[in-house]
Amino acid sequence: MTESPAVTVDPASLHESIDSGKNVRIIDVRTPSEFESVHIPGAYNVPLDLLREHRDEFCAHFDENVVLVCRSGQRAGQAEETLRGAGLFNLHILEGGMLGWESAGLPVNRGTERWDLERQVRLVAGSLVLSSVLGSIAVPKLKWLAAGIGGGLTFAALSNTCAMGMLLSKLPYNRGASCDAQSIVAQLVQSNTERAERN
């Protein structure tokens, strides 16, 4: 049995759905700091690791069409697999992620500018490779650190995962002030209540 590909929605169609008042739940799976830097108005920040850990709690409150958003689509795809594994099928992935949304000139909420996770991975990986190659002049075995980083990056590309990115997402710099499962579920419940009162 083959797995059906993830359903995507382009930025213009999503914006049209939001403007027309359709029930769409936008779930942004980037880190809290990435979300605070820029996000789609009305989106909920549920970082990928938190979504994986509390997927059943969140699934109980995703009763309408869900659009998953990340920077470019990779983490949203992982979130889609996680939620589909929990039996949720009303899922879409925003084509091109936030990069696509912004390049289409659609509205965003901006906060303090911070580096996105992909840029942080490039900085850390590049710094480790450069320092280990330079350090191998004095300590020849350091070249194996560069080889290990290269192997890790190759594995990350082939498996479409990134262990370094997941580790960096746990740093205080990438954590928001109030990004825990209970507060997000409370926001979802409040949103459902307000929607029911309007209808």
RATA-V310397 format. One record per helix or strand of 2 or more residues. SS is the DSSP state (hx for helix, st for strand). FROM is the first residue (numbers start at 1). TO is the last residue. If there is no record, write none. Layout:
# RATA-V310397
ss/from/to
SS/FROM/TO
SS/FROM/TO
This chain:
# RATA-V310397
ss/from/to
st/8/9
hx/11/19
st/24/28
hx/32/37
st/38/39
st/44/45
hx/48/53
hx/55/59
st/65/69
hx/74/85
st/91/94
hx/97/103
st/109/110
hx/117/135
hx/140/159
hx/163/168
hx/172/174
hx/181/198
